[in-house]
Amino acid sequence: MPLVTTTEMFKKAYSGGYAIGAFNVNNMELIQGIMSGVAEKKCAVILQISKGAREYANPIYLRKLIEAAIEEYPNIPVAMHLDHGPDFELCKASVDGGFTSVMIDASHDEFEENIRKTKEVVEYAHKFGVVVEAELGKLVGTQFDEGEKGGGQSSGHFTDPDQAVEFVERTGCDSLAVAIGTSHGAFKFKGDPQLDFERLEIITKKLKGYPLVLHGASTVIPEFVDMCNKYGGKIPGAKGVPEDMISKAAKSGVCKVNIDTDLRLAMTAAIRKSFVEKPENFDPRKYLVPARDAVKQMVMHKLDILGNVNTL
């Protein structure tokens, strides 16, 4: 099966009351772990490539790795998505480079400028059958690979439901990332986790049948945080979005949930553990295999939370 867009994925997810897992990738082991987990759960997947991932690995290598994954798992629908494209130029390059979905993130601009930039990308991408995700409202944290720590809920700006309707109508974007209290990175909440589900419900009602996206939604699984810290890491106080909140969002019009931090934690925890327990190993295969396995198990757990199991 060739790469697909997210259109049919989102239709099925919306009607089925679940969300598609959108996993950020930047190397072979991540892609292998994700695809192995997805294959066992029998569901579609979105593989995301950020600006930082492109700079780290080169989009040519990443595209070829994803092509290899499709060849290995021909029955799994896979969308290749640009995550947090900062400008028209990068979105255009991604469309031209074979991506089936791109995100233009102009959420930190004023409303009218966000509309202008989003519409420009939509007009270009749609000519090639590529779908576009946009963002309205301001999350905090590492949208553009700027660091690890989020800034807490108060630093963001929640999505206005009426503006969301106007934004979608005027831009023609195919999905919309909304801000309801999540944030990027491993330090999402300074106090008790809270998401504005009342706001999400209003947006869902106003944009009935329209796919919404939740960014900054890693749960920062305590098991991996503890493992990282136990084996030499220094990430005390890391806190993510509780899993029951993610499940609730997936039943409330959210068709795509972004997952990046949890992938990093799973891989890093497994590698740290291997370095400490088997210091004699200097063959990368010896510590990347358990890292890949940890990613697979984490992905399978996430898909259960999202309700995206046996949905092909």
MARMI-559175 format. One record per residue (C-alpha): residue in three letters; x, y, z. Coordinates in steps of 0.5 Angstrom, whole numbers, plus 500, padded with zeros to 3 digits. Example, Ala and Ser with C-alpha at 12.3 -4.5 7.8 and 13.67 -1.06 7.14 Angstrom:
ALA525491516;SER527498514;
This chain:
MET500500500;PRO503507498;LEU503513503;VAL496515504;THR493522507;THR490522514;THR483524510;GLU480517511;MET484515518;PHE480521521;LYS473520518;LYS474513521;ALA477515528;TYR471521528;SER466516527;GLY469510531;GLY470515537;TYR478514537;ALA484517535;ILE490516531;GLY497516534;ALA502521531;PHE509519533;ASN515523531;VAL521519528;ASN528521527;ASN532514526;MET531507524;GLU530504531;LEU524509532;ILE520507526;GLN521500527;GLY519500534;ILE513504532;MET511500526;SER512493530;GLY507496535;VAL502498530;ALA502492526;GLU500488532;LYS495493534;LYS492493527;CYS491500526;ALA493506521;VAL499510524;ILE502517522;LEU509518522;GLN511525524;ILE518529522;SER519535525;LYS524541523;GLY529538528;ALA528531525;ARG529533518;GLU536537520;TYR538531524;ALA537526519;ASN536529513;PRO529528510;ILE532523504;TYR534518509;LEU527519513;ARG523518507;LYS527512505;LEU526509512;ILE519510512;GLU518507505;ALA522501508;ALA517500513;ILE511501508;GLU514495504;GLU515491511;TYR508492513;PRO504493506;ASN497493510;ILE498498515;PRO496505512;VAL501510513;ALA501518513;MET508522513;HIS507528516;LEU511534517;ASP510536524;HIS510544526;GLY512547520;PRO514554521;ASP513557514;PHE511556507;GLU518554505;LEU519548509;CYS511546508;LYS512547500;ALA519543501;SER515537504;VAL510537499;ASP515537494;GLY519531497;GLY513526498;PHE509528504;THR502526504;SER500531510;VAL504538513;MET502542518;ILE503550518;ASP504552525;ALA503560525;SER499560532;HIS504565535;ASP502570530;GLU496574530;PHE490571528;GLU489574521;GLU497573520;ASN495566522;ILE490565517;ARG494568511;LYS500563512;THR495557513;LYS491559507;GLU498560503;VAL500553505;VAL493550504;GLU492553497;TYR499550495;ALA498543498;HIS491542496;LYS494542488;PHE498536490;GLY493532494;VAL496533500;VAL492535507;VAL494541511;GLU494541519;ALA494548522;GLU494550529;LEU490556533;GLY491558540;LYS498557543;LEU501551547;VAL508552550;GLY514548550;THR518545545;GLN514546538;PHE520548534;ASP525543538;GLU528549542;GLY529545549;GLU525540554;LYS521544559;GLY514546558;GLY512553561;GLY506551564;GLN499552562;SER499559564;SER504561559;GLY499559553;HIS493561550;PHE487557549;THR483556543;ASP477561542;PRO471556539;ASP468562535;GLN475564532;ALA476556531;VAL470556526;GLU472562522;PHE479560522;VAL477553519;GLU472556514;ARG477562511;THR483557511;GLY480551508;CYS485547513;ASP483539513;SER485539521;LEU486544527;ALA490543533;VAL487546539;ALA490549545;ILE486546551;GLY491546557;THR497541554;SER504543553;HIS510540549;GLY516537553;ALA516533559;PHE514538564;LYS507539562;PHE504541569;LYS506545575;GLY500543579;ASP495538578;PRO493536571;GLN487540568;LEU485540561;ASP479545559;PHE474539556;GLU468544556;ARG472548551;LEU473542547;GLU466540547;ILE464547545;ILE469547539;THR467540537;LYS459542537;LYS461548533;LEU465544528;LYS461538528;GLY465532524;TYR471536523;PRO478533526;LEU481536531;VAL488535534;LEU491535540;HIS499537541;GLY503536547;ALA499530549;SER505525552;THR503522558;VAL510522560;ILE510515563;PRO512515570;GLU516508569;PHE520511564;VAL522517568;ASP524513574;MET528508570;CYS532514567;ASN533517573;LYS535511576;TYR540510571;GLY543516571;GLY538521568;LYS536528571;ILE529529570;PRO526530577;GLY519533577;ALA517531570;LYS509530569;GLY505529563;VAL497529561;PRO494523565;GLU492517561;ASP484518562;MET484525560;ILE487523553;SER482517552;LYS477522554;ALA479527548;ALA480521543;LYS472520544;SER471528544;GLY472530537;VAL480529537;CYS482525531;LYS490525532;VAL494525538;ASN501527538;ILE506523541;ASP514525542;THR516526549;ASP514519551;LEU518516545;ARG524519547;LEU523517554;ALA522510553;MET528509548;THR533513553;ALA531509559;ALA532503556;ILE539505553;ARG541508560;LYS539501563;SER543497558;PHE549502559;VAL549501567;GLU547493567;LYS552491561;PRO558496561;GLU562491557;ASN557492551;PHE560497546;ASP556495540;PRO550499538;ARG546493536;LYS546491544;TYR543497547;LEU539499541;VAL535493541;PRO532493548;ALA531501546;ARG527499540;ASP523494544;ALA521499549;VAL519503544;LYS514498541;GLN511496548;MET510504549;VAL507505542;MET502499544;HIS500501550;LYS499508547;LEU494505542;ASP490502547;ILE489509551;LEU487512544;GLY482506543;ASN486505536;VAL486498536;ASN483493531;THR481499527;LEU483496520;
